[in-house]
Amino acid sequence: MKLSCCEIVQRSVYTLQMMLRHWVCVRSVYHISPATHRITELDPLSLVDQGVQVLALDFDGVLASDGTPFPSPKVQQWLDHCVRQLGTERVFILSNKPRPERISWFKEQYPGLRFISGVRKKPYPDGLQAIQQCTQVPFQAILLVDDRLLTGVLAACIAQTQALHIRTPYVELSKHPVKESFFMLLRGIEKVLFFF
């Protein structure tokens, strides 16, 4: 779903307003997230012990590099472990790019695990609100894992869910040099905005 120029401007203004309002929250998520964290280093059992009942995962950067249709075998093993701990009905993919080939792959490999689509893109909290309505768990028991501060982490702060920032996202510069460089630049700008 392509955004019109008007929608891009509206989303940018909203992001700026929410960034100013939730500055402290986004900054604290950044500081509590481990510096070298990749998704495969996250222990689903420890999340359950910490009260996480529902897991929302970004795709690009978190489960795979940008533009990749499905996760690597190592990430798939982690997803298997995650689904065993939480159940497929408690794991969601909340990506700003819910591409059909990704949705099909997950339907085949992980029946019951759902992509959230048809909602406004992060940082709007619509996707997290949809997950909460679907699962009926408290917002505080939902954890969003994302590699972007001003999309996913900000959305979590707005919705008052838990958030974990992936500081070491999956990147494949050789496959998508322009796209990956652009997102690396965005991540760098986000860090400068919040932390220098």
QUIBELBEL-V948781 format. One record per run of one state. SS is the DSSP state (A for helix, B for strand, O for the rest). FROM is the first residue (numbers start at 0). TO is the last residue. If there is no record, write none. Layout:
ss=SS from=FROM to=TO
ss=SS from=FROM to=TO
This chain:
ss=O from=0 to=3
ss=A from=4 to=20
ss=O from=21 to=21
ss=A from=22 to=31
ss=O from=32 to=37
ss=A from=38 to=40
ss=O from=41 to=42
ss=A from=43 to=48
ss=O from=49 to=52
ss=B from=53 to=56
ss=O from=57 to=58
ss=B from=59 to=59
ss=O from=60 to=62
ss=B from=63 to=63
ss=O from=64 to=71
ss=A from=72 to=85
ss=O from=86 to=86
ss=A from=87 to=89
ss=B from=90 to=92
ss=O from=93 to=98
ss=A from=99 to=108
ss=O from=109 to=112
ss=B from=113 to=114
ss=O from=115 to=124
ss=A from=125 to=134
ss=O from=135 to=137
ss=A from=138 to=140
ss=B from=141 to=145
ss=O from=146 to=147
ss=A from=148 to=158
ss=O from=159 to=160
ss=B from=161 to=164
ss=O from=165 to=175
ss=A from=176 to=194
ss=O from=195 to=195
